[in-house]
């Protein structure tokens, strides 16, 4: 009888151990945590602002210190890092209609409504890049129980508006590109002047591919408490 009791205890402890291991693996490989680890690895630090699209297995993160924006897809398996001067703008799309925009060379289109009854909210990021000119992140479409997701359309619109403010501030703080030629001075003599040839500008380097570690490697830079739409730091 005592031998049978010991066997039952062994099976009980083994079951508890397997349950704990399975729970830990599920926690570690959860989509939002994998995306967060990929963003932190690509930026070299914890992102200052993050948005997730768990249905699309996407995320985007801003690093205000280095001036970078990282985008991730395929749950962090693929990604790119853009410098701030490569950002062309952003659009907030509600039910297939652009309701707000911040773009280079244009005045900001301000959002005047909360769109609390919207069925879909999407943020479109635009870049000066041939291969990846746009990147869309769905902020609201299906109600998610994950706390990193907006639970209502109004919360998603507020999150999208906050990101539009980030992008607008980035665009406005970039210095204007000086013109390679100066207009002629009308007070000067109209004698012909030889125009010096300017050397062609070097091609702009392609966006940096994000360096994504294998999902089993640890990354201490991840913050489990990062709440994208309750973050008031920025």
Order of alpha helices (4+ residues) and beta strands (2+ residues): alpha-alpha-beta-beta-beta-beta-beta-beta-beta-beta-alpha-beta
